[in-house]
Amino acid sequence: MDEQRGEPLGGPPLPAPGAVVPESRVAVPGLPAWLVPRPRLAERLSRGVLGPLTVVVGPVGAGKSALATEWLHTGRAPGPVAWVRCEGREERPDVFWPRVLAAMYEASVELPDFGDVPVNELLVARLAAQLAAREAPVVLVLDDFQPEPGSAVAEGTVSLLKHAAPLLRVVVFSRRDPPLHLHRYRLSGELCELRTADLAFNDAETASLLLQHGLDVPRPVVQALRQRTAGWAAGIRLAAMSMQGQRHPDRFIARFAGDDEAIVTYLVEEVLDAQSAQMRRLLLTTSVLETMNAELATAVAGVDAGQHFATLVRQNSFLHPLGHGWFRCHRMFADVLHVRLRHELPASVPGVHRRAAAWLAEHGLLATAVGHALAADDWCYASRLVVGQLAVGQVLGLTEARLRGVLGPLVPAEVRTEDPEPVLVAAALKHTDPDACAGLLEEAARLTGRLPDQEAGRALMCRLTHAVVRMAAELPRDLAAARASAVEARALGAGVPAHLLGERPEIRALTLFVLGRAELRAGDLKSADSHLTGSLKFTGATENGVLRRGCLVELALLEALRGRFREAGELAALATRPPLPTWTGRDCSHATLLVVRAWVALARGEAASARRELAQARAVLDALPDAFTAGVATLVGRLVNIAGQGLPRSPETLLGAPGPWLPPALRQPLVRVCAASLGTAGAAPQRPVRGVELTGPTAPVERLTAREEDVLHRLSQMMTTEEIAEDLYLSVNTVKTHLKSVYRKLAVTRRSAAVRRARELQLL
């Protein structure tokens, strides 16, 4: 016995040429009438057999054998074709090698009598020598070839391939990767591979198959069926058989899935029933996962079943590799497995989803984790994941990654719990409904206050979430209350782990925006500038178009209040640059943008344009009042009227008596701005852009280096210093050095000024 393989080194003598081997195992099958021609794949096989090894790997029912038969009947093989139908995983050398020889004899390959040669390495060596000595190639087709790695059949086939080259061309059809050292052939460019995605039917092939069943259906129906089955040949044919006699094929296809009786029966008998108990459990429990890797599969199925994951990947071509160790199960097979899971292990389903949720949340895949928690019908656990990960911004819609769509349809009609997290998430989902949100926030505050002292960390996350929800809810209607919530959120954030807060830039973006907006309306322009600029930086990380636009609009208003109308116009233009989020009834920036544009138009001497912008602004303010913006709009309206009449007017009288919209700190700056607008004495110096000296657009500057131009171009795209450094593969300090040089050469002191100056000089 071979101690490593546990298989006999010797064996009975081989049959002589012409000895009886079942013809069905070695004869080339005839061309069936039901075969759907697939010339695109047959052509790939014809090219593949010009090299030593071609493998066609796909799940059961993918059409592998049908493709092999079609190709054989094209007559494009480079030599005689020996066909062997194998035994799958139960391949024995004393059966396999006699069939190979019988197939060679059947194909009229001239070989000597091997009758006295035992079935071992000696037979393989002699056969390889005979094939290598030929003048013309021989093609050996192995259908359903699935020997175990390291088995005598696998090692013998590897040896035959190696020593019979280049005259032997092997074509393997299998449900899994054959153990033939594929990586070696792949690296040398001598391997032709067709896999599950290649075997998938396209629309034309799907339509041809349906026509075989008398189904001439519209193209959209064909496309829907192909997408529903992912091009799986057996699934399409089973669907076609079920569709015959259906009056509405489109409705049938919309319902057709892995729970169809024919699909379930076919896959259970062909795949599932052949598995061991642990492998079956692994397949069933991982069916709840969209994607999986070994660690996740083990967490969900348990250690005993999870240790079979590597074998599952190797043996099951229903699993499609996604890269980096992740896989996705074929949609219909996953549906079948899910049906069987609910039938065979119904009590385990909630636990499977909870284990999946726990692993996914721990590894940062929060949206998927929440989905599994909800699938387990555990709203409380889903809410604790959201609050514990400080992900309320995703519920509020502050980020591109949004949980609202996952949670919204499944929120209970009435939240009954002693935990604050479900109530907080419900409040976040209803933050646009003032009354409902306020009631839920009050209840959440009560429940948070009842948390025990030993859960101080949990209480902190609840209070911070509470403050963030209040900010989002109050911002459009009560800026003072929103500011108080922002101050509280900022203080609470100091106690949160830095890495967690760093992963939630949307919270910082909202907090700084609320603070900046409130400070602007309080007349503290310096603090407002700092906070709004900081918020703008964080909105880049969140990809929140609404909040980014809001920051740009507020900064534009700030510059207008300083009398810097050119920069105000540039910022307003940036705020309207596509892609644009849709204006909503809660967007408090719309009226502000229109007022800024009116003021900028007035500064350009375009009174008619200013009037049009003001008319639109008043209509928006009627729907969403904003006392400060309305006050600025009134002031700009007066300036427009005076400019149109050409009459002198004191800036002090334009502002009128102190009102609630005008903070004392802004009165004198606005007097100077109004004077500048009217061209009276005491006008503010004409510095249209912050930090830009009064130099003409054609003033010469020292030439920028190529790297400085690279930095300047990225500066114009609103990239941060860190983003520029990453994009150019430079250190942050190097980028700062380049920026200082750019500022010096352009005679400016700030980023925005550098961009404007560069455009004037046509450097951008």
C-alpha atoms as one frame of an Amber mdcrd trajectory, in Angstrom:
protein
   0.000   0.000   0.000   1.064   3.623  -0.651   1.144   4.938   2.936   0.550
   8.539   1.844  -2.440   7.921  -0.357  -3.824   4.699   1.045  -4.278   3.287
  -2.490  -2.681   0.197  -4.118   0.576   0.660  -5.988  -0.190  -2.313  -8.116
  -3.433  -3.621  -9.509  -4.986  -6.111 -11.865  -3.633  -6.170 -15.413  -5.374
  -3.863 -17.833  -7.789  -5.185 -20.438  -6.495  -5.595 -23.933  -7.633  -3.221
 -26.685 -11.273  -3.826 -27.369 -11.974  -5.236 -23.911 -15.388  -4.412 -22.496
 -15.728  -0.955 -20.891 -19.238   0.552 -20.737 -19.659   2.415 -24.015 -21.559
   5.247 -22.285 -18.384   6.048 -20.387 -16.059   6.437 -23.368 -18.185   7.077
 -26.462 -18.626  10.634 -27.708 -22.290  11.461 -27.041 -24.596  12.407 -29.873
 -25.852  15.947 -30.404 -29.213  16.248 -28.554 -32.127  18.025 -30.216 -32.655
  20.259 -27.149 -29.135  21.694 -27.163 -28.925  25.491 -27.329 -26.020  26.439
 -29.636 -23.373  28.530 -27.885 -20.777  29.272 -30.573 -19.084  31.970 -28.465
 -18.078  29.349 -25.884 -17.310  26.627 -28.413 -14.870  29.032 -30.055 -13.099
  29.556 -26.745 -12.713  25.796 -26.325 -11.279  25.525 -29.840  -8.667  28.104
 -28.927  -8.052  26.507 -25.518  -7.142  23.055 -26.895  -4.232  24.617 -28.717
  -2.596  24.578 -25.263  -2.068  21.745 -22.787  -4.956  22.342 -20.351  -8.493
  23.684 -20.563 -10.836  23.657 -17.558 -14.561  24.365 -17.555 -15.807  24.773
 -13.988 -19.407  25.490 -13.072 -22.208  24.337 -10.793 -24.590  21.527 -11.514
 -26.931  22.438 -14.353 -24.637  25.118 -15.797 -24.481  23.412 -19.201 -20.933
  22.035 -19.032 -21.606  18.657 -20.635 -23.870  20.231 -23.261 -21.079  22.626
 -24.171 -18.595  19.755 -24.390 -20.912  17.851 -26.718 -21.488  20.895 -28.929
 -17.777  21.573 -29.220 -16.926  17.961 -30.042 -19.376  18.049 -32.941 -17.813
  21.197 -34.414 -14.940  19.031 -35.640 -12.382  21.678 -34.658 -10.269  19.503
 -32.347  -6.576  19.409 -33.360  -6.543  15.596 -33.294  -8.528  12.529 -32.201
 -10.744  13.076 -29.171 -10.889  10.549 -26.333 -13.958  11.148 -24.161 -14.144
   9.816 -20.589 -17.176  10.229 -18.375 -15.782  10.098 -14.843 -17.250   9.030
 -11.511 -17.073  12.426  -9.822 -15.542  12.350  -6.352 -15.485   8.542  -6.141
 -12.781   8.122  -8.773 -10.700   4.933  -8.410  -7.468   4.416 -10.381  -8.305
   0.817 -11.302 -11.488   2.132 -12.982 -10.267   5.488 -14.265  -7.168   4.416
 -16.200  -8.831   1.504 -18.039 -11.491   3.984 -19.175  -8.838   6.425 -20.379
  -7.209   3.673 -22.446 -10.577   2.444 -23.723 -11.440   6.007 -24.790  -8.103
   6.272 -26.603  -8.787   3.009 -28.438 -12.339   4.197 -29.231 -10.867   7.380
 -30.750  -8.486   5.276 -32.891  -5.375   6.494 -31.101  -2.589   4.054 -31.920
  -1.341   2.587 -28.642   0.274  -0.737 -27.734  -1.392  -3.366 -25.583  -1.035
  -2.383 -21.911  -2.693  -5.594 -20.714   0.269  -6.765 -18.632   0.914  -3.374
 -16.994  -0.447  -2.904 -13.453  -2.532   0.199 -12.724   0.068   2.399 -11.055
   2.707   5.019 -11.855   4.311   2.700 -14.393   1.162   2.681 -16.527   0.976
   6.479 -16.459   4.636   6.780 -17.444   4.303   4.353 -20.361   1.115   6.001
 -21.618   2.774   9.453 -21.395   5.785   8.190 -23.364   3.566   6.785 -26.104
   1.579  10.012 -26.417   4.677  12.234 -26.366   6.166  10.244 -29.246   3.195
  10.925 -31.533   3.344  13.349 -34.429  -0.229  14.670 -33.997  -1.951  15.861
 -30.795  -4.516  13.842 -28.873  -7.354  15.505 -26.967  -8.466  13.857 -23.717
 -11.849  15.099 -22.447 -12.593  14.328 -18.791 -16.245  15.004 -17.982 -17.237
  15.357 -14.294 -13.594  14.994 -13.217 -13.530  15.614  -9.443 -10.837  13.487
  -7.745  -9.679  14.487  -4.290  -6.440  16.493  -4.095  -3.457  14.186  -3.596
  -5.346  11.079  -4.725  -3.714   8.558  -7.067  -5.998   9.640  -9.930  -5.189
  13.314  -9.461  -1.431  12.778  -9.175  -1.422  10.388 -12.110  -3.256  12.888
 -14.309  -0.780  15.626 -13.293   2.097  13.324 -14.274   0.455  12.416 -17.586
  -0.055  16.094 -18.435   3.550  16.886 -17.614   5.258  14.060 -19.466   2.947
  13.777 -22.498   3.342  17.457 -23.369   3.019  19.007 -25.854   1.073  16.329
 -27.741  -1.595  15.703 -25.078  -4.351  18.302 -24.723  -6.578  17.774 -21.660
 -10.040  19.341 -21.373 -11.670  19.025 -17.947 -15.347  19.635 -17.154 -16.012
  19.777 -13.416 -18.115  21.261 -10.615 -14.950  22.349  -8.806 -11.356  23.205
  -9.596  -9.559  20.002 -10.601  -6.409  19.331  -8.523  -4.063  19.681 -11.499
  -1.752  22.489 -10.296  -3.759  25.088 -12.197  -1.678  27.970 -10.847   1.399
  26.708 -12.691  -0.361  26.630 -16.023  -2.015  29.966 -15.276   1.323  31.644
 -14.569   2.856  30.240 -17.749  -0.121  31.350 -19.856  -0.972  27.750 -20.816
  -4.372  27.517 -19.110  -7.755  28.251 -20.701 -10.528  28.704 -18.124 -14.305
  28.975 -18.436 -16.105  29.501 -15.162 -19.608  30.067 -13.829 -19.835  33.647
 -15.090 -18.686  32.537 -18.577 -21.219  29.692 -18.667 -24.131  31.984 -17.761
 -26.696  32.286 -20.565 -27.026  35.662 -22.252 -30.345  37.104 -23.430 -30.127
  35.556 -26.919 -29.392  32.072 -25.530 -32.178  32.436 -22.982 -34.627  33.367
 -25.747 -33.506  30.324 -27.813 -34.105  27.991 -24.885 -37.566  29.443 -24.282
 -38.436  28.976 -27.962 -37.653  25.259 -27.604 -40.573  25.167 -25.170 -42.838
  27.146 -27.480 -42.428  30.365 -25.503 -42.004  33.424 -27.693 -41.965  36.188
 -25.086 -40.988  39.885 -25.270 -37.390  40.907 -24.710 -38.062  42.450 -21.246
 -39.449  39.095 -20.072 -36.354  37.311 -21.388 -34.080  39.790 -19.625 -36.023
  39.475 -16.384 -35.731  35.665 -16.420 -32.019  35.782 -17.229 -31.401  38.234
 -14.392 -33.610  36.256 -12.015 -31.652  33.054 -12.652 -28.248  34.761 -13.118
 -28.061  32.936 -16.444 -28.105  29.485 -14.804 -29.053  27.046 -17.572 -30.948
  24.546 -15.407 -32.880  27.342 -13.721 -33.916  28.811 -17.072 -35.049  25.431
 -18.392 -36.984  24.580 -15.245 -38.628  28.003 -15.419 -39.491  27.408 -19.091
 -41.117  24.082 -18.238 -43.165  25.759 -15.507 -44.077  28.689 -17.771 -45.708
  26.526 -20.417 -49.419  27.222 -20.267 -48.991  30.396 -18.213 -51.178  33.244
 -19.499 -48.933  35.941 -18.054 -45.238  34.914 -18.319 -44.063  38.279 -16.971
 -46.030  37.796 -13.747 -44.725  34.251 -13.394 -41.108  35.397 -13.753 -41.622
  38.143 -11.183 -42.577  35.400  -8.690 -40.058  32.796  -9.884 -37.299  32.271
  -7.306 -35.396  29.664  -5.374 -38.564  28.573  -3.573 -40.022  27.161  -6.808
 -40.723  23.457  -6.207 -38.865  22.277  -9.307 -35.777  24.313  -8.418 -35.785
  23.150  -4.807 -36.175  19.487  -5.728 -33.447  19.629  -8.371 -30.810  21.324
  -6.201 -31.611  19.376  -3.043 -31.225  16.067  -4.880 -28.204  17.066  -6.971
 -26.229  19.075  -4.420 -27.526  19.253  -0.870 -28.262  15.562  -0.247 -24.697
  14.652  -1.261 -23.163  16.692   1.582 -22.012  15.584   5.014 -23.991  16.747
   8.039 -21.512  19.516   8.923 -21.190  20.685   5.313 -24.973  20.726   5.007
 -25.231  22.850   8.160 -22.585  25.226   6.811 -24.455  25.638   3.531 -27.811
  26.182   5.211 -26.729  28.649   7.877 -24.565  30.774   5.566 -27.485  31.120
   3.153 -28.619  34.155   5.164 -25.456  36.031   4.125 -25.135  38.166   0.996
 -21.361  37.708   1.055 -19.120  35.658   3.317 -15.562  34.826   4.212 -14.167
  32.023   6.353 -14.293  33.977   9.617 -17.881  35.148   9.134 -19.014  31.677
   8.051 -17.472  30.181  11.202 -19.114  32.815  13.411 -22.508  32.059  11.889
 -22.343  28.264  11.494 -20.155  27.401  14.484 -16.583  26.156  14.703 -17.351
  22.533  13.772 -19.152  23.464  10.562 -16.963  26.483   9.838 -13.813  24.391
   9.560 -15.268  22.962   6.338 -15.377  26.368   4.641 -12.174  25.846   2.645
 -13.534  22.553   1.347 -16.851  24.217   0.509 -15.094  26.891  -1.542 -13.027
  24.316  -3.373 -15.895  21.958  -4.122 -18.856  24.245  -4.725 -18.870  26.379
  -7.887 -22.131  28.000  -6.764 -19.834  30.254  -4.715 -18.442  33.128  -6.766
 -15.139  34.637  -5.546 -15.240  38.393  -4.962 -11.589  38.801  -4.020  -9.742
  39.144  -0.706 -11.256  35.900   0.582 -14.902  36.941   0.128 -17.532  34.940
  -1.770 -21.131  35.313  -2.911 -23.491  32.368  -3.352 -25.452  32.002  -6.590
 -28.765  33.732  -6.071 -31.092  30.804  -6.790 -28.987  28.303  -4.855 -28.964
  30.699  -1.896 -32.759  30.949  -2.159 -33.059  27.157  -2.101 -30.747  26.891
   0.892 -32.739  29.562   2.722 -35.960  27.643   2.071 -34.367  24.473   3.427
 -32.969  26.340   6.457 -36.449  27.563   7.410 -37.804  24.045   6.865 -35.071
  22.015   8.589 -33.828  24.396  11.315 -36.572  26.994  11.850 -35.715  27.679
  15.490 -32.104  28.504  14.614 -32.839  31.276  12.097 -33.021  34.221  14.566
 -29.806  33.105  16.245 -28.032  32.794  12.901 -28.996  36.371  12.036 -27.922
  37.659  15.464 -24.500  36.000  15.183 -24.099  37.481  11.717 -25.093  40.917
  13.015 -22.594  40.737  15.880 -19.667  39.787  13.609 -20.524  42.343  10.943
 -20.932  45.168  13.459 -17.602  44.301  15.067 -15.939  44.520  11.655 -17.455
  47.858  10.658 -20.189  46.594   8.308 -22.945  48.334  10.229 -25.708  48.594
   7.614 -25.530  44.853   6.885 -25.356  44.095  10.603 -28.489  46.143  11.266
 -30.246  44.320   8.438 -29.497  40.963  10.087 -30.628  42.209  13.491 -33.926
  43.252  11.930 -34.179  39.892  10.119 -33.949  38.326  13.569 -36.929  40.543
  14.493 -34.764  42.217  17.127 -35.460  45.947  16.808 -33.829  46.642  20.163
 -30.542  45.008  19.152 -30.563  46.816  15.803 -31.064  50.130  17.594 -28.296
  49.420  20.084 -25.937  48.771  17.187 -26.830  52.128  15.654 -26.468  54.124
  18.872 -23.460  52.185  20.138 -21.630  52.821  16.858 -22.688  56.488  16.901
 -24.281  55.986  13.480 -27.352  58.153  13.992 -26.092  60.411  11.178 -26.792
  57.576   8.749 -30.370  57.426  10.025 -30.741  61.198   9.688 -29.432  61.092
   6.115 -26.237  63.027   6.874 -24.018  60.610   4.942 -23.990  58.816   1.623
 -24.261  55.521   3.535 -27.785  55.608   4.872 -29.560  53.369   7.340 -32.896
  55.101   6.915 -33.899  52.838   4.028 -32.988  49.745   6.075 -34.720  50.803
   9.273 -37.649  52.859   8.031 -39.960  50.106   6.709 -39.395  47.989   9.846
 -39.800  50.555  12.631 -42.539  49.369  15.030 -45.752  51.369  14.977 -45.318
  51.891  18.713 -42.013  51.580  20.547 -42.511  49.811  23.883 -39.199  49.262
  25.637 -37.188  50.084  28.710 -34.087  50.698  26.569 -33.446  54.230  25.290
 -31.814  53.183  21.989 -34.948  52.052  20.116 -36.698  55.275  21.121 -33.729
  57.379  19.955 -33.635  55.665  16.571 -37.394  56.097  16.193 -36.946  59.804
  16.994 -34.227  60.083  14.357 -36.492  58.462  11.782 -39.219  60.988  12.651
 -36.998  64.066  13.025 -38.966  65.906  10.320 -42.178  65.546  12.382 -41.756
  68.050  15.250 -44.459  66.722  17.560 -43.662  63.022  17.159 -39.918  63.628
  17.440 -40.255  65.779  20.556 -42.327  63.137  22.345 -39.873  60.372  21.496
 -36.896  62.484  22.573 -38.540  63.203  25.900 -39.109  59.485  26.482 -35.546
  58.659  25.396 -34.144  61.204  27.873 -36.199  59.631  30.664 -34.965  56.106
  29.829 -31.360  57.272  29.501 -31.543  58.829  32.942 -32.550  55.454  34.394
 -29.474  53.602  33.097 -27.292  52.253  35.940 -23.976  53.896  36.798 -21.988
  50.925  35.527 -23.295  51.662  32.024 -21.877  55.171  31.874 -20.385  54.580
  28.411 -23.734  53.494  27.027 -25.433  56.496  28.627 -22.871  58.826  27.037
 -23.613  57.458  23.558 -27.354  57.835  24.192 -27.003  61.448  25.345 -24.776
  62.332  22.379 -27.229  60.691  19.975 -30.045  62.616  21.663 -28.199  65.910
  21.091 -27.494  65.111  17.438 -31.139  64.238  16.739 -32.211  67.487  18.404
 -29.758  69.458  16.259 -31.120  67.962  13.039 -34.741  68.413  14.106 -34.369
  72.001  15.380 -32.065  73.441  12.703 -34.773  74.475  10.192 -37.129  76.053
  12.747 -35.265  77.076  15.929 -31.610  77.992  15.432 -31.084  79.000  19.071
 -32.264  75.584  20.280 -30.172  73.859  17.613 -27.110  75.826  18.768 -27.679
  74.736  22.366 -27.844  71.125  21.169 -24.649  71.627  19.150 -22.821  73.002
  22.200 -23.972  69.990  24.206 -22.971  67.566  21.429 -19.526  69.120  21.258
 -19.023  68.774  25.014 -20.261  65.165  25.045 -18.080  64.295  22.044 -14.994
  65.045  24.121 -15.743  61.903  26.136 -16.163  59.599  23.128 -13.184  57.512
  21.934 -11.319  59.565  19.337 -11.275  56.760  16.755 -15.060  56.378  16.893
 -15.717  60.090  16.564 -13.175  60.204  13.756 -15.225  57.604  11.884 -18.305
  59.839  12.105 -17.342  63.104  10.339 -21.023  63.789   9.675 -21.564  64.599
  13.367 -18.714  67.089  13.393 -19.926  68.566  10.111 -23.444  69.140  11.444
 -22.227  70.464  14.810 -19.838  72.986  13.251 -22.434  74.052  10.676 -25.025
  74.783  13.354 -22.486  76.679  15.463 -21.232  78.671  12.468 -24.725  79.552
  11.283 -25.731  80.697  14.746 -22.550  82.756  15.232 -22.993  84.423  11.865
 -26.452  85.583  12.885 -25.055  86.738  16.236 -22.517  88.930  14.446 -19.411
  86.926  15.404 -18.074  86.671  11.864 -14.627  85.421  12.846 -15.923  82.418
  14.805 -18.557  81.766  12.145 -15.858  81.717   9.455 -13.787  79.219  11.432
 -16.690  76.869  12.185 -18.218  76.958   8.711 -14.858  76.327   7.076 -14.316
  73.377   9.428 -17.754  72.018   8.645 -17.058  72.324   4.922 -13.953  70.167
   5.361 -15.905  67.414   7.118 -18.733  67.440   4.547 -16.169  66.306   1.973
 -15.682  63.102   3.954 -19.431  62.504   4.323 -20.347  63.303   0.699 -23.334
  65.233   2.055 -24.281  67.583  -0.766 -26.955  69.411   1.224 -24.686  70.220
   4.151 -21.798  71.168   1.851 -24.072  73.522  -0.048 -25.283  74.993   3.230
 -21.699  75.721   4.324 -20.867  77.408   1.017 -24.034  79.535   1.149 -23.359
  80.669   4.728 -19.750  81.501   3.836 -21.019  83.459   0.835 -23.352  85.446
   3.110 -20.480  86.040   5.521 -18.341  87.503   2.724 -21.226  89.686   1.552
 -21.608  91.050   5.089 -17.917  91.956   4.951 -18.403  93.715   1.626 -16.339
  91.193  -0.319 -18.847  90.612  -3.087 -16.559  88.974  -5.601 -15.691  86.165
  -3.191 -19.332  85.962  -2.119 -20.248  85.434  -5.762 -17.624  82.707  -6.183
 -18.837  80.846  -3.122 -22.463  81.158  -4.272 -21.433  79.777  -7.667 -19.713
  76.822  -5.986 -22.915  76.165  -4.047 -24.837  75.736  -7.298 -22.267  73.632
  -9.136 -23.603  70.209 -10.235 -24.299  67.597  -9.090 -26.924  69.470  -7.106
 -29.045  67.971  -4.333 -32.742  68.762  -4.654 -34.018  71.708  -2.627 -36.467
  70.623   0.068 -38.923  72.460   2.257 -36.545  72.000   5.218 -33.462  73.404
   3.477 -32.817  76.714   5.219 -30.035  77.696   2.786 -32.205  78.275  -0.281
 -33.460  81.745   0.651 -29.999  82.755   1.896 -28.427  81.815  -1.445 -30.977
  83.878  -3.368 -30.362  86.930  -1.151 -26.579  86.636  -1.571 -26.962  86.389
  -5.338 -29.169  89.482  -5.295 -26.573  91.451  -3.314 -23.755  90.292  -5.630
 -25.837  91.276  -8.664 -26.366  94.724  -7.142 -22.619  95.084  -6.591 -22.152
  94.378 -10.296 -24.699  97.032 -11.205 -27.331  94.469 -12.295 -30.376  95.857
 -10.464 -32.944  93.942 -12.534 -31.240  90.633 -11.778 -31.093  91.556  -8.102
 -34.853  92.199  -8.045 -35.591  88.807  -9.601 -33.442  87.016  -7.016 -35.123
  88.922  -4.166 -38.591  88.037  -5.438 -37.689  84.338  -5.380 -36.110  84.711
  -1.941 -39.295  86.217  -0.484 -41.346  83.301  -1.841 -39.005  80.799  -0.160
 -39.018  82.790   3.090 -42.812  82.664   3.173 -42.601  78.857   3.320 -39.591
  78.634   5.681 -39.158  81.861   7.710 -35.677  83.035   8.678 -35.674  86.413
  10.421 -32.009  87.161   9.753 -32.138  86.309   6.045 -35.401  88.228   5.729
 -33.757  91.250   7.355 -30.799  91.085   4.959 -33.236  90.714   2.043 -35.072
  93.864   3.159 -31.777  95.753   3.385 -30.694  94.618  -0.078 -34.135  95.568
  -1.422 -33.694  99.114  -0.099 -30.241  99.328  -1.664 -31.658  98.171  -4.998
 -34.413 100.789  -4.882 -31.975 103.616  -4.057 -29.562 102.476  -6.762 -32.413
 102.532  -9.251 -33.521 106.052  -8.221 -29.980 107.445  -8.006 -30.854 109.266
  -4.759 -28.350 109.694  -1.903 -29.292 108.005   1.353 -27.512 107.652   4.668
 -26.448 104.048   5.437 -27.615 104.565   9.014 -31.153 105.302   7.866 -31.074
 102.273   5.562 -30.530  99.986   8.526 -33.304 101.706  10.445 -33.906 101.243
  14.137 -32.226  98.240  15.798 -34.338  95.160  15.230 -34.274  91.545  16.429
 -32.642  90.362  13.195 -29.644  92.721  13.408 -27.149  92.006  16.222 -25.293
  95.053  17.591 -21.925  93.621  16.516 -22.997  93.740  12.867 -24.419  97.259
  12.767 -21.195  99.209  12.116 -19.778  96.692   9.614 -23.079  96.857   7.719
 -22.990 100.665   7.728 -19.640 100.505   5.935 -20.880  97.847   3.502 -24.002
  99.870   2.674 -21.843 102.964   2.161 -19.657 100.978  -0.205 -22.725  99.742
  -2.054 -23.982 103.312  -2.473 -20.538 104.711  -3.308 -20.604 107.198  -0.368
 -17.763 108.361   1.824 -16.379 105.852   4.272 -16.727 103.002   1.818 -14.929
  99.811   2.647 -11.699  99.233   0.719 -12.293  97.296  -2.484 -10.971  93.857
  -1.564 -13.370  91.569  -3.374 -11.675  88.401  -2.206 -10.290  87.681   1.250
  -6.515  88.112   1.484  -5.981  89.421  -2.068  -3.941  92.566  -2.525  -5.125
  95.115  -5.100  -3.118  93.990  -8.104  -4.408  93.924 -11.635  -5.279  90.666
 -13.381  -2.265  90.986 -15.635   0.265  91.736 -12.901   3.322  89.527 -13.443
   4.119  86.784 -10.943   7.079  84.490 -10.511   6.568  81.301 -12.505   5.157
  78.325 -10.575   6.994  75.015 -10.634   5.258  71.914 -12.040   4.669  70.548
  -8.538   3.278  73.896  -7.358   0.874  73.829 -10.302  -0.222  70.323  -9.255
  -0.928  71.583  -5.749  -2.757  74.665  -7.080  -5.046  72.577  -9.322  -6.052
  70.413  -6.358  -6.514  73.522  -4.252  -9.122  74.700  -6.763 -11.014  71.410
  -6.244 -11.545  72.232  -2.535  -9.200  69.418  -1.460  -7.722  69.576   2.038
  -3.977  69.610   2.660  -4.154  65.970   3.742  -6.094  64.981   0.609  -3.600
  66.789  -1.636  -0.725  65.008   0.098  -2.376  61.615  -0.373  -3.251  62.309
  -4.011   0.289  63.448  -4.895   2.069  60.892  -2.673   3.712  63.690  -0.676
   4.011  64.384   3.024   1.674  66.959   4.538   4.652  69.164   5.441   5.855
  69.133   1.828   2.414  70.204   0.619   2.395  73.040   3.161   5.781  74.205
   1.847   4.443  74.245  -1.709   1.360  76.158  -0.554   3.488  78.838   1.094
   5.455  79.229  -2.122   2.257  79.482  -4.180   0.841  82.141  -1.846   4.086
  84.133  -2.047   4.275  84.020  -5.832   0.608  84.965  -6.246   0.871  87.675
  -3.571  -2.007  86.290  -1.518  -2.444  84.930   1.979  -5.368  82.474   1.733
  -6.476  79.460  -0.283  -9.549  80.973  -1.881  -7.606  84.076  -2.783  -4.935
  81.959  -4.449  -7.546  80.192  -6.575  -9.177  83.446  -7.658  -5.818  85.051
  -8.449  -4.740  81.993 -10.450  -7.929  82.178 -12.514  -7.342  85.867 -13.213
  -3.855  84.988 -14.458  -5.274  82.045 -16.468  -3.188  79.567 -14.496  -6.340
  77.479 -13.973
